[in-house]
């Protein structure tokens, strides 16, 4: 279901028939410090307005940090068009859909896996590193493999 929604959004923006789409995320270099400052600022604000339970202060601080992390993350959708061309589109922050077409093409040989964890992996796509969750891993691995 999610893949159909993602493909439909790609087709809406490119006006072409896309066969595959992969959702990618990338954090900026200042995202981590920004999120840490937001955690501390929200915790301090919660303390200043009268929250006296530590769990409440920590919870409010973590929510502030999560919002800051989300604000510092850039999302992209890698789409494969019918002619085999790879294109990047801007992705939504809240739903896994494409929201705007970018004039950015990707060379198939520039896609490489950098590292992996239990829930996600780091991939190099073009000139940037992106985080890809496990659900999108097989599709991106198929794109990275040279076509014969």
Order of alpha helices (4+ residues) and beta strands (2+ residues): alpha-beta-alpha-alpha-beta-beta-beta-beta-beta-beta-alpha
